[in-house]
């Protein structure tokens, strides 16, 4: 998995590309988030438009990431979820946990 980083105002947008799975993307994501938090960047938006698949380890890492960011007073939100990822979050009842958006602009406006 590859992560491209962009900043819009105070929000760090991470464009994830590829599968978020055990040993493929979970550690990469964890390292990237930890690096942002160390730089005191706590408004994070995960763009999942180019993520075709997330397994349970990848999903676990996204939940852990959300918890870590929240505990440090930050906000983590999701944008551009594919149907597969939306279905996965619905089945696991995580859609009620994450703030999700279809349009990046809407997501950016939601940060306080």
QUIWO-V406884 format. One record per residue. N is the residue number from 0. PHI is phi in degrees with one decimal (* if undefined). BURIAL is I if it has 9 or more other C-alpha atoms within 8 Angstrom, else O. D_FIRST is the distance of its C-alpha to the first C-alpha in Angstrom with 2 decimals. Layout:
n phi burial d_first
N PHI BURIAL D_FIRST
N PHI BURIAL D_FIRST
This chain:
n phi burial d_first
0 * I 0.00
1 -121.5 O 3.77
2 -125.2 I 6.81
3 -102.1 O 10.18
4 -114.3 O 13.23
5 -133.7 O 16.59
6 -123.0 O 19.81
7 -124.3 O 22.49
8 62.1 O 25.53
9 -90.6 O 24.70
10 -94.1 I 21.50
11 -93.4 I 18.05
12 -103.4 I 15.70
13 -107.5 I 11.97
14 -89.6 I 10.39
15 -86.6 I 7.11
16 -131.4 I 5.68
17 109.2 I 4.63
18 -76.9 I 5.86
19 -105.0 I 6.68
20 -137.1 I 8.72
21 -55.2 I 10.86
22 65.9 O 9.76
23 -114.0 I 6.14
24 -135.9 I 5.04
25 -64.4 I 8.71
26 -70.2 O 9.79
27 -60.8 I 7.48
28 -63.9 I 8.78
29 -57.8 I 12.13
30 -62.4 O 12.56
31 -64.4 O 11.93
32 -63.7 I 14.37
33 -59.4 O 16.81
34 -63.0 O 16.91
35 -64.2 I 17.78
36 -64.0 I 20.37
37 -65.7 O 21.93
38 -88.2 O 22.45
39 62.4 O 24.12
40 -101.3 I 21.74
41 -116.1 I 22.07
42 -106.2 I 21.62
43 -124.3 I 18.00
44 -122.0 I 16.76
45 -93.9 I 13.41
46 -93.8 I 13.06
47 -102.7 I 11.59
48 -58.0 I 13.03
49 -109.4 I 10.08
50 -107.8 I 8.74
51 -77.2 O 10.75
52 -156.9 I 10.77
53 -128.6 I 10.98
54 -95.4 I 12.96
55 -62.5 O 15.55
56 -67.8 I 13.67
57 -65.1 I 10.96
58 -64.1 I 14.04
59 -59.4 O 15.87
60 -67.7 I 13.48
61 -65.9 O 13.86
62 -65.4 O 17.57
63 -60.7 O 17.80
64 -59.6 I 16.22
65 -58.7 I 18.79
66 -64.4 O 21.53
67 -60.8 O 20.85
68 -64.7 I 20.88
69 -62.6 I 23.93
70 -63.1 O 25.82
71 -94.6 O 25.61
72 81.5 O 27.09
73 -99.9 I 24.04
74 -131.6 I 22.69
75 -121.9 I 19.28
76 -131.2 I 19.16
77 -119.1 I 17.01
78 -137.6 I 17.37
79 59.5 I 16.85
80 -75.0 I 16.27
81 -75.6 I 16.36
82 -59.6 O 19.37
83 -60.1 I 17.51
84 -70.7 I 15.97
85 -59.6 I 19.42
86 -61.0 O 21.13
87 -61.1 O 19.09
88 -67.8 I 20.00
89 -69.5 I 23.52
90 -61.5 O 24.02
91 -86.8 O 22.93
92 65.1 O 25.07
93 -85.5 I 22.31
94 -61.5 I 23.04
95 -80.3 O 26.06
96 -90.0 O 24.11
97 -86.9 I 21.59
98 -86.8 I 22.85
99 -120.3 I 21.15
100 -138.5 I 21.88
101 -89.9 O 21.79
102 -122.0 O 22.46
103 -58.0 I 20.88
104 -60.1 O 24.44
105 -63.6 I 25.68
106 -62.4 I 22.99
107 -62.2 O 23.86
108 -67.1 O 27.54
109 -79.1 O 27.11
110 -74.7 O 26.37
111 -104.0 O 29.60
